[in-house]
Amino acid sequence: MKAVRNIHKFKGESNPRTWLISIGRNVTIDESRKRRKEEIKRNRYFQFSLTAKGSDTPEEIVGLSETKLELYMEIRMLKQSYYDVLMLRGINELSVPETAQALNWTESKVNLSYHRALKTLEKKMGAREI
């Protein structure tokens, strides 16, 4: 829909397919950011409800949120292709074909990049704990 509404902005300097893919990618990134904000709101509510019930100590809740923050910071520091595939596959839980379509990759590239991104993230997070 964005492409149809903004066709007048297409300058013809690139391939129309490339223009459409970049619109799709940007929409995916925007949606990911929106979902992340909603997830943060839900997590805050969930943490508040846990604290109110007394099932976890405040120290445990703070420790969990700090770990999650560290994880997101490490993901953000990965190279762009690893970040993209982790956000789409790992965070937004898109399927391999959906991720491949969003990134304009083959399914095998999605699988390989996802695996490598997880290994890289695991190494970075493991090195931090030592």
N, C-alpha and C positions, 0 to 999 in steps of 0.2 A: 504494500500500500504506500509506503514511503517513496518508493521509486516512481510510482504513478503520480503521486502528488508533487514530486520534485523533478519531473522529467525536463521542465524548463531550465533547470540548473545544470543539466548535462551539457558539457561544452564540446564533446566530441574529441577531446584530446587523448582519450584512451579507449580501449575496447569496451563496448557496452557491458559485456560479461564481467569485466573487471570492476566496473562501476557498480553493478548489481551485487557482486560478491562483497565489496567493501561496505555497501549499505547493510547487507545481511550481517556481516561481521560486527559492525557498529551497533546494530539493533541487538544482537546477541550479547555484546558487552554491556549495553545499557540495561538489558533485562537481568543480566547477572548482578549488576550493581544494585538494582532494585530489589532483587531477591535477597541479596546480602543484607541490605538495610532491614528488610522484613525479618530475616533470620535473627539479626541482632536484637530487634524489638522482642521477638518471641523468646529468645534466650534470656533477656533481662526479666521478662515476666516469669519465665520458668524458674530462674534463679531466685526471684523474689518469693514465689510460691514455695519453693523448697525451704528457704530460710524461714518463712512464716510457719511451716509445718515442723521445723526443727529437725529434719532428717539429715541434714549436713551442717557441719560447722561453718561459720563464715570463712575460716581459714581454708577449708576444702574448696568452697565456692570460688574464692579469690584465686587459688592455685589452678583450678580448672580454667578460669577465664584467662589467666596469664599464659597458660600453655596454649590455649586456642589462639591468643594474640600472637605468640611467638610463631606458631604454625603458619598463620596468615602472612606474617611478615617474611618468613622464609620463602613461602610460595611466591610472594610478590617480587622477591629478589632473584628468582629463577629467570632464565632467558625466556623471551616472549613466547616462543612456541610451546615450551613446557608449561608456562603459566596458563596459556590459552587452553591447552588440552586438560590440565588439572581442573581448571574452573568449570569447563563444560562437562567433563566426564565425572570428576570426583565430587565437585561441589554441587553442580546443577543436576547431576545424575542423568545426563543425556546418554542415549545408547551410542554404540560405535558408529552405526550408519548416520545418525543425526549429527554427531560430532564431525564426522567426515564431511558431511554436506555443509555444515556451518563454516568449517575451516577451508573447504575446497581441497581436502586431502583424500588420499585413498584410505580405506579401512585399515589396511596393514600399517600405514604410516601412523594412524591414530593409535593403534595398539602398541606399536613400538615406542612412539613418543611418550605415551602414557606410562608405559613400563619404565622407560629411562627417567622420566620426570619423578616417578615415585622413588626410584633408587637414589637419585640425586638428592631428593628431599630427605630421604631416610639417612643418608650420609651426613647431611648438614645438621639435621636434628640430633643425630647420634653424637656428632662431634661437639655439640653444645652441651650435652649432658655430662660429658667426661670432664 
